[in-house]
Amino acid sequence: MAGTGLLAASIAVLMGTVAIFVWRVRDPIWVRDARLTQNASPVSSLLMLVFGALVTALVLALGVFWIATGHTVVGWAMVCLAATALSHVSVGAWIRRRPLP
């Protein structure tokens, strides 16, 4: 029962995160401000992007491991959390590629 709640919460977090990102990236002022923030400290923002990608890969690998060992609900919850992290990394990389205003 707790595993099902974890999976439902993971799916809700994934859907909420993607919905917020879709809403925010359509706002050019938010995108400009995010790009200026990343440009203010380019090394640390790049390190955080790389760290986020590594954590995403680790969570995905852990989710696949849990699925392979028979703990499917927890594994799929981890895969959903990895997809959430991937959306964060993707938006960060997309903003980083935008030209400076």
Secondary structure in CASP SS format (residue, H / E / C, confidence):
PFRMAT SS
TARGET T0000
AUTHOR 0000-0000-0000
METHOD secondary structure of the structure
MODEL  1
M C 1.00
A H 1.00
G H 1.00
T H 1.00
G H 1.00
L H 1.00
L H 1.00
A H 1.00
A H 1.00
S H 1.00
I H 1.00
A H 1.00
V H 1.00
L H 1.00
M H 1.00
G H 1.00
T H 1.00
V H 1.00
A H 1.00
I H 1.00
F H 1.00
V H 1.00
W H 1.00
R H 1.00
V H 1.00
R C 1.00
D C 1.00
P H 1.00
I H 1.00
W H 1.00
V H 1.00
R H 1.00
D H 1.00
A H 1.00
R H 1.00
L H 1.00
T H 1.00
Q H 1.00
N H 1.00
A H 1.00
S C 1.00
P H 1.00
V H 1.00
S H 1.00
S H 1.00
L H 1.00
L H 1.00
M H 1.00
L H 1.00
V H 1.00
F H 1.00
G H 1.00
A H 1.00
L H 1.00
V H 1.00
T H 1.00
A H 1.00
L H 1.00
V H 1.00
L H 1.00
A H 1.00
L H 1.00
G H 1.00
V H 1.00
F H 1.00
W H 1.00
I H 1.00
A H 1.00
T C 1.00
G C 1.00
H C 1.00
T H 1.00
V H 1.00
V H 1.00
G H 1.00
W H 1.00
A H 1.00
M H 1.00
V H 1.00
C H 1.00
L H 1.00
A H 1.00
A H 1.00
T H 1.00
A H 1.00
L H 1.00
S H 1.00
H H 1.00
V H 1.00
S H 1.00
V H 1.00
G H 1.00
A H 1.00
W H 1.00
I H 1.00
R H 1.00
R H 1.00
R C 1.00
P C 1.00
L C 1.00
P C 1.00
END
